[in-house]
Amino acid sequence: MAAFWAAIVGALSVTLIGLWQSSIRYYTWRRLKRRSEGMMVSAELLWQTNNPCLVLRPPGEIGAEPICIPATLWAVKRYHLYFLSDLDKGCLPETAVEWLQKGNLLFVEMTGEAAIYRAEVRLCGIRSHAQGLLIKTTRPFWAVRIQRRQYARVAVALPIVLERMEETSVHQIAEEVVKPSERSDRQTQRQRFDAVLCDLSAGGFRAELLCEGSPQAAAMLSELLAPQTMVTVHLPIIGLEKARLRARVLTCDRILARCGLGVRIACSFLAPEPWEQEEIMHFVFQKQREELQRRRPSRFV
């Protein structure tokens, strides 16, 4: 008789746990659907370790311009995700410390090969790591596809040079952003910036520009590269060494890095030549093949 009631209690416990998990998934889906516009997808297959195309951002705007944190997915557990950021805990500004509190909700934006996804997670803790800052969050059930990509995209870190046409007068503080050797370009109405490529496709790219100066200089950098700004980019790709690709800035987010403040911009190419797109697509496919070969287990041990 005791075994019978034990079986009944066990079955009820399993049923209640299943109902509780289903209700959590439903309310998470409902909250994310209400906050974001896009197609809801399952987030189970999105998490790949060592993915560098991740950005942690607050769900709501804290201040006039919230600061985002670039991160890499370090580990995936059953109920938690671990993100590694190249930061020191002591260098976080007050605006970032406000939303990096345990229990707060965060948005994780991930750039996939064919789309951009956004998921909502809850911060579980932050601790220092040998390689930077380790951020522990919950593992989400759902994600929103906020943008569909027309071309395949690959994560790559390459130094590039951006040029911006100066349309308005720049304040004196811009001298902290532009290198002294590049100030002569102001006479030709151009400004040059050194940047690091984050990802690339035949339709556009993302890049990071770091500023070791004051927060005011970083704010000026975000003004110079505000959305709808026209730039030209020099890509260090075989066949495109002398090409100057025109692009338009779509988004510009302030970021934190170990070297200081900076911005991450997303740009789309403007009417590139067919042969230029072919060179970029060839480069992207080559990097994808190299990544697949790296992940493929060797037959010989």
Secondary structure, 3 states (H helix, E strand, C coil): CHHHHHHHHHHHHHHHHHHHHHHHHHHHHHHHHHHCCCEEEECCCCCCCCCCCEEEECCCCCCCCCEEEEEEEEEECCCEEEEEECCCHHHCCHHHHHHCCCCCEEEEEEECCCEEEEEEEEEEEEEEECCEEEEEEECCCEEEEEEECCCCEEEEEEEEEEEEECCCCCCHHHHHCCCHHHHHHHHHCEEEEEEEEEEEECCEEEEEEEECCCHHHHHHHHHHCCCCCEEEEECCCCCCCCCCEEEEEEEEEEEEECCEEEEEEEEEECCCCHHHHHHHHHHHHHHHHHHHHHHCCCCCC
